[in-house]
Amino acid sequence: MDPELRQRFDEQVEAVLAELPREVHDLIKKVPLVVEDHPSQEVMRRMHIRHPAHLLGLYTGIPLIKRSVEQWGVLSDTVYIYRLGILSKSRSRSGETDARKLHEEIRRTILHEYGHHVGLTERELRDLGYG
């Protein structure tokens, strides 16, 4: 990935994070946010994704509403967002990255994945505007 594009993306992530409410920051302290260029081949295979640009983000872990004291030895929860997928979704018709769209897609993806952490379904996230 072009280093300048990566830097612009990461600057937008920082701008989005600065705007999010305290409650989301509290979640981020407990469930780390990881930014990667694209999903791994293993993740794509597991998620039945054919092209890495088709996945914008991923929550791994057990949603809060499904947790039990009997669960132990599971990996930590993590939220991933993927530059390639978000950048692809943020392109204008001319192929340029639209800064406003990029900002909104990063915000939407972060909130979508943390929504999964708290137990929201895809339908509920769509209804809230994060689908």
N, C-alpha and C positions, 0 to 999 in steps of 0.2 A: 504494500500500500504506500502511496505517495506520502512522504513524511510531512509535507505541508498540510495535506488533507487530514492526516491523522491528528496533527496539532490543532487544526480548526475544530475538528470533531471533539477532541478532549476539552478544548476551551468552552465549547457549547455544553458539554457535560457539567463542567464546573459552574457555568451560568445557570443551568437548570437546577442543580443541587442547591445553589444559593437562594433560589426562589421557593423551594419546597417547604411545607410547614414542618414545625418541630416534630410532629408525630411521625412523619416519614423519616426524619433524621434519627429518631429513636429506633425505628426499625432497621435502618442502615447500620447503626451501631451494633445491632445483634445479628444481622444477616448481611454479610459483606456484599458490596456491589463490585463486580469484576467486569472490566471493559476489555473485550478481545476483538481482533480483526474479524474473525468468522468462527463458526462452530467447528469443532473437531470432526473428523470422519466418523468417529464412534457416535458422537451426538447426532450427526445427520442420519446415520444408519438407524439408531434407536428411535429417532423422531420421524423416520420415513420422509426425510427432506432430501430432495434431489439436487438442489443447488444451494450453496451456502448463503446466497443473498436472500433466500426465502425465509430465513429465521432472523428475527430482530432481537429477541431476548429469550431467556429461559430461567425458570425458577427450579432449583433442585432442592429437595428436602421434603419434609412432612409438614403440611399446612397446620397452623396452630389449632384449628378446630378438629383435627384428626389425631392429635398427639395423645399419647397414653404413657403412664408411668412404666408400663411394661416394655416400652421401646428403649433399647439401649444398643450401643455399638453401631449406630447409623452415622453416616457422614454428616458434617455440619451443613446447614442450609446455606445456599448461596444464590445470588441473583447475578445472571450474566446478561450483558447487552453486547450486541455485535455490530461493529462499525459498518461492515459491508452491507448488511441487511437494512440498517437504518439509513445509510447513505443512498442506497438504491431507491428506497421509498421516498426520499427527500429530493429527488431530482425533478427539475422542471421539464416541460416538454422538449426544451432545447438541449437537455442533457446536463445542464448546469445544476450544481447543488444550490437549492433555495435555502438560504440561511434561516428564514422564518419556519419553513417546513422542517428543517433539520432540528431546530430547537423544539418544536412541537412533537416530533416523532421520538426524540430522546425522552422528553417528559412523559409522553404517553406510554412508552415502553417501560420505563422505570416504574411508573405507577401501576401498570398492568402486572408486571412480575411481582411486585410487592403485594399487590392485590391477591395473587395466588397464595402468597405466604400466609395471609390472614384468612384464607379459605374461600375467596370469591371464585365463582365458576366463570367460564368463558362468557356465558350468557349475561351474568351479572356485570361483568366488566364491560361488555358491549353496551348494556343498558346505561352504564355510568359514563360512557364515552371513551373508554380505554380499550376498546376491542379492536 
